[in-house]
Amino acid sequence: MSHHHSPRSTTPLRVLALGGYGAAGSFAVEQLRSRGHAVTTAGRDPSRADLVLDLADLTAVSRASADVDVVLNTSGREDPRVVAAATSAGAAVVDISATATYLAGIETLDLAAPVALSVGIAPGITNLLAHAAAAQTDLPLDVAIVLGAGEHHGAAGSAWVYGMLGRSFQDPSSGTAVRSYTRPATFDLPSGRRRLYRTDFSDQTTLTAELGRPVRSYFGLDSRFATTSLAALTWVPGARHLPTGIPMPGGERWYLQVRDAERVHGTATGVGQSRATGLVAALAVEHVRSADAGVHHLPALMTVDDVDLTVFG
């Protein structure tokens, strides 16, 4: 994995934003346009998309991709063939999905152009913070992720939070099975002391391999009550099949922290997960164009110093 960071493209890019009118997509598009790039939004909704495009039509995806420098996929459609169609037309791709199986599918493709993955808060900013921390310590790292429960970040987000209830995952360093929302640890965050719980974020597996040491993810919602409820529900049989429309108390602020046993190495916070994901995606679009063909996770394209952490609000 190459760690020479790609220079940011200052020349205006032509960008095709798949689903560029969704929650994260619209923030990314707004950011890219404000920085002088030419962005075409694409999707099935003719009232919202500049270009009407059905992502199931791979020939049409290829044709549209041939006219641009970078394809930004914020559509939520997780089909590796869409990425293959875009790169075979010569376009670089930035994909904001965090689904491990989908990302693994992209990793197996023989790509003709660069593709940026792990672009968001977690994975994303967490990886940049962890790489910066790893340069300062040899100790194992804990990654704390607190997301705002009050944000309407779509059904996928809540489905993911509930879907982990009662499920176990393999600890990336010890190989033992860990039940999601168990094994709490206490973190001192800007919002106060918080008990957070082990959960299966893809970046703990990626980081454990990349940094050669144990990296563990701990998760909570900004509401202590909602977080404690998840820890209780993880022992209730069938809880993950609860209706995911249950509103949770909480706001829109998120917190990230990376620490070792001795001290905190990095923290980031902001308002709105979708907004932060859109801003990180826009940065990735500017960096990916100059990378080599193949898959790049965010730390291969930039460092935490490339991100102005104050922009998140």
C-alpha positions as CSV (number, residue, x, y, z in Angstrom):
1,M,0.0,0.0,0.0
2,S,1.6,3.3,-1.1
3,H,1.7,6.0,1.5
4,H,2.8,8.9,-0.8
5,H,-0.1,11.2,-0.4
6,S,-1.8,12.5,-3.6
7,P,-1.6,16.2,-4.2
8,R,-4.9,17.9,-4.1
9,S,-6.3,18.8,-7.5
10,T,-6.5,22.6,-7.8
11,T,-7.5,22.5,-11.4
12,P,-11.3,22.3,-11.8
13,L,-12.5,18.8,-12.1
14,R,-15.6,17.4,-13.9
15,V,-17.5,15.3,-11.4
16,L,-20.5,13.0,-11.8
17,A,-22.3,12.7,-8.5
18,L,-24.5,9.6,-8.3
19,G,-27.3,10.3,-5.9
20,G,-25.9,13.8,-5.5
21,Y,-29.1,15.1,-4.1
22,G,-29.3,12.8,-1.0
23,A,-28.3,13.7,2.5
24,A,-24.5,13.3,2.2
25,G,-24.4,13.8,-1.6
26,S,-25.9,17.3,-1.5
27,F,-23.3,18.5,1.0
28,A,-20.5,17.1,-1.2
29,V,-21.9,18.7,-4.3
30,E,-22.3,22.0,-2.7
31,Q,-18.8,21.9,-1.3
32,L,-17.3,20.8,-4.7
33,R,-19.2,23.5,-6.6
34,S,-18.0,26.2,-4.1
35,R,-14.4,25.1,-4.8
36,G,-14.9,25.6,-8.6
37,H,-15.5,22.1,-9.8
38,A,-18.2,21.3,-12.4
39,V,-20.6,18.8,-10.9
40,T,-23.4,16.9,-12.6
41,T,-25.9,15.2,-10.3
42,A,-27.2,11.9,-11.6
43,G,-30.0,9.6,-10.5
44,R,-33.5,8.4,-11.3
45,D,-35.4,11.4,-10.1
46,P,-35.8,13.8,-13.0
47,S,-36.9,16.6,-10.8
48,R,-33.7,16.5,-8.7
49,A,-31.0,15.1,-11.0
50,D,-29.1,17.1,-13.7
51,L,-28.8,13.8,-15.6
52,V,-31.4,11.0,-15.4
53,L,-29.5,7.8,-14.9
54,D,-30.5,4.3,-13.9
55,L,-27.5,2.7,-12.1
56,A,-28.8,-0.7,-13.1
57,D,-28.0,0.3,-16.7
58,L,-24.2,-0.3,-16.6
59,T,-23.7,0.8,-20.3
60,A,-25.3,4.2,-19.4
61,V,-23.1,4.5,-16.3
62,S,-20.0,3.8,-18.5
63,R,-21.1,6.4,-21.1
64,A,-21.8,9.1,-18.4
65,S,-18.5,8.3,-16.7
66,A,-16.5,8.7,-19.9
67,D,-17.2,12.5,-19.8
68,V,-15.9,13.2,-16.3
69,D,-12.7,13.0,-14.2
70,V,-14.3,11.6,-11.0
71,V,-17.5,9.7,-10.2
72,L,-18.7,10.3,-6.7
73,N,-21.1,7.5,-5.5
74,T,-23.4,8.7,-2.7
75,S,-26.4,6.8,-4.1
76,G,-26.4,4.1,-1.5
77,R,-26.5,1.5,-4.3
78,E,-23.9,-1.1,-3.5
79,D,-23.1,-2.9,-6.7
80,P,-19.3,-3.3,-7.5
81,R,-20.3,-3.4,-11.2
82,V,-21.2,0.3,-11.0
83,V,-17.6,1.0,-9.8
84,A,-16.2,-1.3,-12.6
85,A,-18.3,0.5,-15.2
86,A,-17.1,3.9,-14.1
87,T,-13.4,3.0,-13.9
88,S,-13.4,1.1,-17.2
89,A,-14.5,4.4,-18.8
90,G,-11.4,6.1,-17.3
91,A,-13.0,7.9,-14.4
92,A,-11.7,7.8,-10.8
93,V,-14.3,6.8,-8.2
94,V,-15.0,8.0,-4.6
95,D,-17.6,5.8,-2.8
96,I,-19.0,6.7,0.7
97,S,-20.4,3.3,1.5
98,A,-19.2,1.6,4.7
99,T,-20.6,-1.9,4.2
100,A,-17.8,-4.4,4.6
101,T,-19.0,-7.0,2.1
102,Y,-19.5,-4.3,-0.6
103,L,-16.1,-2.8,0.0
104,A,-14.5,-6.3,-0.1
105,G,-16.3,-6.8,-3.5
106,I,-14.6,-3.7,-4.9
107,E,-11.2,-4.8,-3.5
108,T,-11.4,-7.9,-5.8
109,L,-12.0,-5.9,-9.0
110,D,-9.2,-5.3,-11.5
111,L,-9.5,-1.5,-11.6
112,A,-8.4,0.6,-14.5
113,A,-8.5,3.8,-12.4
114,P,-8.1,4.9,-8.7
115,V,-11.0,4.3,-6.3
116,A,-11.2,5.9,-2.9
117,L,-13.0,4.0,-0.1
118,S,-13.6,4.5,3.7
119,V,-14.7,8.1,3.0
120,G,-16.8,9.5,5.9
121,I,-16.6,9.7,9.7
122,A,-16.1,6.1,10.6
123,P,-14.5,4.7,8.5
124,G,-12.8,7.9,7.3
125,I,-11.8,10.6,9.8
126,T,-11.2,7.8,12.3
127,N,-8.6,6.2,10.1
128,L,-6.8,9.6,9.6
129,L,-6.8,10.2,13.4
130,A,-5.5,6.6,14.0
131,H,-2.7,6.9,11.5
132,A,-1.6,10.2,13.0
133,A,-1.7,8.6,16.5
134,A,0.3,5.6,15.3
135,A,3.1,7.9,14.3
136,Q,3.4,9.0,18.0
137,T,3.0,5.7,19.9
138,D,3.5,1.9,19.5
139,L,0.7,1.0,21.9
140,P,-2.7,-0.5,20.9
141,L,-5.3,2.1,20.0
142,D,-9.0,2.6,21.1
143,V,-11.3,4.5,18.7
144,A,-14.3,6.1,20.2
145,I,-17.3,6.9,17.9
146,V,-20.3,8.8,19.2
147,L,-23.0,9.6,16.6
148,G,-26.0,11.9,17.0
149,A,-29.1,9.9,17.5
150,G,-31.4,12.8,16.5
151,E,-30.2,13.2,13.0
152,H,-32.5,11.9,10.2
153,H,-29.6,10.1,8.5
154,G,-31.9,7.7,6.7
155,A,-33.1,4.1,7.3
156,A,-29.7,2.6,6.6
157,G,-28.1,4.3,9.6
158,S,-30.7,3.1,12.1
159,A,-30.9,-0.3,10.5
160,W,-27.2,-0.6,11.1
161,V,-27.4,0.5,14.7
162,Y,-30.2,-2.0,15.4
163,G,-28.9,-4.7,13.1
164,M,-25.8,-5.2,15.3
165,L,-27.9,-6.1,18.4
166,G,-27.1,-9.6,19.6
167,R,-24.6,-10.1,16.8
168,S,-21.0,-11.1,17.5
169,F,-18.0,-10.1,15.5
170,Q,-14.4,-11.3,15.6
171,D,-12.0,-9.1,17.5
172,P,-9.5,-8.1,14.9
173,S,-6.4,-8.7,17.1
174,S,-7.3,-11.6,19.4
175,G,-9.7,-13.4,17.1
176,T,-12.2,-14.0,19.9
177,A,-15.9,-13.4,19.4
178,V,-17.3,-10.2,20.9
179,R,-21.0,-9.4,21.2
180,S,-21.8,-5.9,19.9
181,Y,-22.7,-3.4,22.6
182,T,-20.8,-5.3,25.3
183,R,-17.3,-4.8,27.0
184,P,-17.8,-1.1,27.8
185,A,-14.9,1.3,28.3
186,T,-15.0,4.9,29.7
187,F,-13.9,7.8,27.5
188,D,-13.4,11.4,28.5
189,L,-15.0,13.4,25.6
190,P,-15.6,17.1,25.2
191,S,-19.3,16.3,26.2
192,G,-18.2,14.6,29.4
193,R,-17.4,11.1,30.6
194,R,-19.1,8.4,28.5
195,R,-19.4,4.6,28.7
196,L,-19.1,3.3,25.1
197,Y,-19.4,-0.3,23.8
198,R,-17.5,-2.5,21.4
199,T,-19.1,-2.6,18.0
200,D,-18.1,-3.9,14.6
201,F,-16.8,-0.9,12.6
202,S,-14.9,-2.0,9.5
203,D,-12.1,0.4,10.2
204,Q,-10.9,-1.5,13.3
205,T,-10.1,-4.5,11.1
206,T,-8.4,-2.3,8.4
207,L,-6.4,-0.3,11.0
208,T,-5.3,-3.4,13.0
209,A,-3.8,-4.8,9.7
210,E,-2.3,-1.5,8.5
211,L,-0.8,-0.4,11.8
212,G,0.3,-3.8,13.0
213,R,-1.3,-3.5,16.5
214,P,-4.7,-4.0,18.1
215,V,-7.2,-1.3,17.2
216,R,-10.7,-1.5,18.8
217,S,-13.8,0.5,18.1
218,Y,-16.2,1.7,20.8
219,F,-19.5,3.2,19.9
220,G,-22.3,5.1,21.5
221,L,-25.1,7.5,20.6
222,D,-25.0,11.1,21.9
223,S,-27.8,10.2,24.2
224,R,-26.6,8.2,27.2
225,F,-30.1,6.7,27.6
226,A,-30.1,5.4,24.0
227,T,-26.6,4.0,24.4
228,T,-27.5,2.2,27.6
229,S,-30.7,0.9,25.9
230,L,-28.7,-0.7,23.1
231,A,-26.4,-2.4,25.7
232,A,-29.5,-3.9,27.4
233,L,-31.2,-4.8,24.1
234,T,-28.2,-6.7,22.8
235,W,-29.2,-9.6,25.2
236,V,-32.8,-9.6,24.1
237,P,-33.5,-12.4,21.6
238,G,-34.7,-11.0,18.2
239,A,-34.1,-7.4,19.3
240,R,-32.3,-6.6,16.0
241,H,-35.7,-7.2,14.2
242,L,-37.3,-4.3,16.1
243,P,-38.9,-1.6,13.9
244,T,-36.0,0.8,13.1
245,G,-38.3,3.8,12.9
246,I,-38.3,4.1,16.7
247,P,-37.1,7.7,17.2
248,M,-34.2,8.0,19.6
249,P,-33.5,10.9,21.8
250,G,-30.5,12.9,20.9
251,G,-29.1,15.7,18.8
252,E,-26.9,15.9,15.7
253,R,-23.4,16.3,17.2
254,W,-20.8,13.6,16.7
255,Y,-17.5,12.9,18.5
256,L,-14.4,10.9,17.5
257,Q,-11.4,10.2,19.7
258,V,-8.3,8.0,19.3
259,R,-6.3,7.2,22.4
260,D,-3.8,4.7,23.8
261,A,-3.5,3.5,27.4
262,E,-1.6,6.6,28.3
263,R,-3.2,9.6,26.6
264,V,-5.6,10.9,24.0
265,H,-4.0,11.5,20.6
266,G,-6.7,13.0,18.5
267,T,-10.3,14.3,18.7
268,A,-12.8,15.5,16.1
269,T,-16.3,16.7,16.5
270,G,-19.0,18.3,14.4
271,V,-22.7,18.7,13.8
272,G,-24.4,16.4,11.3
273,Q,-23.0,13.1,10.1
274,S,-24.2,13.5,6.6
275,R,-22.6,16.9,6.4
276,A,-19.3,15.6,7.6
277,T,-19.4,12.7,5.2
278,G,-20.1,15.1,2.3
279,L,-17.2,17.3,3.2
280,V,-14.8,14.4,3.5
281,A,-16.1,13.0,0.2
282,A,-15.4,16.4,-1.5
283,L,-11.8,16.3,-0.2
284,A,-11.4,12.7,-1.5
285,V,-12.6,13.8,-4.9
286,E,-9.8,16.4,-5.1
287,H,-7.1,13.9,-4.0
288,V,-8.1,10.7,-5.8
289,R,-7.6,11.9,-9.4
290,S,-3.8,11.9,-9.0
291,A,-3.6,8.4,-7.3
292,D,-2.6,5.2,-9.0
293,A,-5.2,2.8,-10.4
294,G,-6.6,0.5,-7.7
295,V,-8.2,0.8,-4.3
296,H,-7.1,3.5,-1.8
297,H,-8.5,4.0,1.7
298,L,-8.5,7.6,2.9
299,P,-5.1,7.5,4.7
300,A,-3.4,6.5,1.4
301,L,-4.7,9.7,-0.1
302,M,-4.3,12.3,2.6
303,T,-3.4,12.9,6.3
304,V,-5.4,14.5,9.0
305,D,-3.5,17.7,8.3
306,D,-5.3,17.9,5.0
307,V,-8.6,18.1,6.7
308,D,-9.7,21.4,8.3
309,L,-11.4,19.9,11.4
310,T,-13.1,23.2,12.1
311,V,-15.3,23.0,9.0
312,F,-17.5,20.3,10.6
313,G,-19.3,22.8,12.8
